[in-house]
Amino acid sequence: MSIESYSLELHVPNVKASMDFYERNLNFRSVATVPESGESFDWGMMINGGMSLMFLKTDQVDALSADPTKEQISEHRRFDIFFKVDDAQAYFEAIHANVRIIHPVHETFYGMNEFSCLDIDNNLILIASDIAQ
């Protein structure tokens, strides 16, 4: 048995707006939506390199599972999205005016240049690159 792929699914109030954010700021591209076209989506999937993200409209979360409740899920949900890139400083320069920066680029104790920002749904995004030797 092996895992063939890995993707995060983010529960968001507006799938189209969230996908627009990831396309505009992080160069993700849309590969699928439900419905396939229109001004509003219930679900969408985007990719950038080997990373995929899925977005599910929050009212669809309730429709998919009655138990556990949305409140029970929210109590336990906490994660950050980490992207390793070739040049964190270049990403920072490209997007800092369009996103809410939490920490500017800095060197971490684990050997990365890293910054963090929030997406439009307040998910924490960490973007990091190896420190040049």
C-alpha positions as CSV (number, residue, x, y, z in Angstrom):
1,M,0.0,0.0,0.0
2,S,1.2,3.5,-0.8
3,I,-0.2,7.0,-0.9
4,E,-0.3,8.3,-4.5
5,S,-0.9,12.0,-3.8
6,Y,-1.5,14.5,-1.0
7,S,-3.8,17.5,-1.0
8,L,-5.2,19.9,1.6
9,E,-8.9,20.6,1.4
10,L,-9.7,24.0,2.9
11,H,-13.2,24.8,4.0
12,V,-13.9,28.4,2.8
13,P,-17.0,30.7,2.6
14,N,-16.3,31.6,-1.1
15,V,-14.5,29.1,-3.2
16,K,-14.1,31.4,-6.2
17,A,-12.6,34.2,-4.1
18,S,-10.2,31.8,-2.4
19,M,-9.1,30.3,-5.7
20,D,-8.6,33.8,-7.1
21,F,-6.3,34.6,-4.2
22,Y,-4.1,31.5,-4.7
23,E,-3.9,32.1,-8.5
24,R,-3.1,35.8,-8.2
25,N,-0.6,35.6,-5.3
26,L,0.9,32.0,-5.4
27,N,0.7,31.1,-9.0
28,F,-1.7,28.1,-8.5
29,R,-3.8,27.2,-11.5
30,S,-7.3,25.8,-11.5
31,V,-7.7,22.2,-12.7
32,A,-11.4,21.5,-11.7
33,T,-14.4,23.1,-10.2
34,V,-18.0,22.1,-9.4
35,P,-19.9,23.4,-11.2
36,E,-17.5,23.5,-14.1
37,S,-18.2,27.2,-14.8
38,G,-20.0,30.2,-13.3
39,E,-19.6,32.9,-10.7
40,S,-19.9,30.6,-7.7
41,F,-18.4,27.2,-7.0
42,D,-19.1,24.6,-4.3
43,W,-15.7,22.9,-4.8
44,G,-12.5,23.6,-6.6
45,M,-9.0,22.1,-7.1
46,M,-5.8,24.0,-7.9
47,I,-2.2,22.9,-8.5
48,N,1.3,24.5,-8.5
49,G,4.2,22.1,-9.2
50,G,3.6,19.0,-7.1
51,M,1.2,20.6,-4.6
52,S,-2.5,20.6,-4.9
53,L,-5.1,22.4,-2.9
54,M,-8.8,21.7,-2.8
55,F,-11.5,24.2,-1.6
56,L,-14.9,23.2,-0.3
57,K,-17.6,25.8,0.4
58,T,-18.3,25.8,4.1
59,D,-22.1,25.2,3.7
60,Q,-21.2,22.0,1.8
61,V,-19.3,20.7,4.9
62,D,-22.5,20.5,6.8
63,A,-24.2,18.7,3.8
64,L,-21.4,16.1,3.7
65,S,-21.5,15.0,7.3
66,A,-24.0,15.5,10.0
67,D,-21.7,14.0,12.7
68,P,-19.4,15.3,13.9
69,T,-20.9,18.8,13.9
70,K,-19.1,21.7,12.3
71,E,-18.4,23.1,15.8
72,Q,-16.8,19.9,16.9
73,I,-14.6,19.9,13.8
74,S,-13.6,23.5,14.2
75,E,-12.6,23.0,17.9
76,H,-9.9,20.5,16.8
77,R,-8.8,22.0,13.4
78,R,-5.5,23.9,13.5
79,F,-2.9,23.7,10.8
80,D,-0.6,25.9,8.8
81,I,0.1,25.6,5.1
82,F,3.9,25.4,4.4
83,F,5.3,26.0,0.9
84,K,9.0,25.4,0.2
85,V,10.1,27.6,-2.7
86,D,13.3,28.4,-4.5
87,D,13.5,32.0,-3.2
88,A,11.3,33.2,-0.3
89,Q,12.6,36.7,-0.6
90,A,11.4,36.9,-4.2
91,Y,8.0,35.6,-3.2
92,F,7.8,38.1,-0.4
93,E,8.6,41.0,-2.8
94,A,6.0,39.8,-5.3
95,I,3.1,39.4,-2.9
96,H,3.7,41.5,0.3
97,A,1.5,44.4,-0.9
98,N,-1.4,42.0,-1.6
99,V,-1.5,39.9,1.5
100,R,-1.6,40.4,5.3
101,I,2.0,39.7,6.3
102,I,2.4,38.1,9.8
103,H,6.2,37.8,9.9
104,P,8.5,39.3,7.2
105,V,11.3,37.2,5.8
106,H,13.7,36.0,8.5
107,E,16.1,33.2,9.2
108,T,14.7,30.4,11.2
109,F,16.5,28.1,13.7
110,Y,15.9,25.2,11.2
111,G,17.9,26.8,8.4
112,M,15.3,28.5,6.2
113,N,14.5,32.0,5.0
114,E,10.8,32.2,5.8
115,F,7.9,34.6,6.0
116,S,4.2,34.1,6.9
117,C,1.0,35.6,5.7
118,L,-2.7,35.0,5.9
119,D,-4.9,34.0,3.0
120,I,-8.3,35.6,2.6
121,D,-9.8,32.9,4.8
122,N,-7.3,33.5,7.6
123,N,-5.3,30.3,7.0
124,L,-1.7,30.8,8.0
125,I,0.7,30.3,5.0
126,L,4.4,29.9,5.6
127,I,6.7,30.3,2.6
128,A,10.3,29.3,3.0
129,S,13.5,28.6,1.1
130,D,16.9,27.1,2.1
131,I,19.4,29.6,3.3
132,A,22.0,30.1,0.6
133,Q,25.3,28.5,1.6
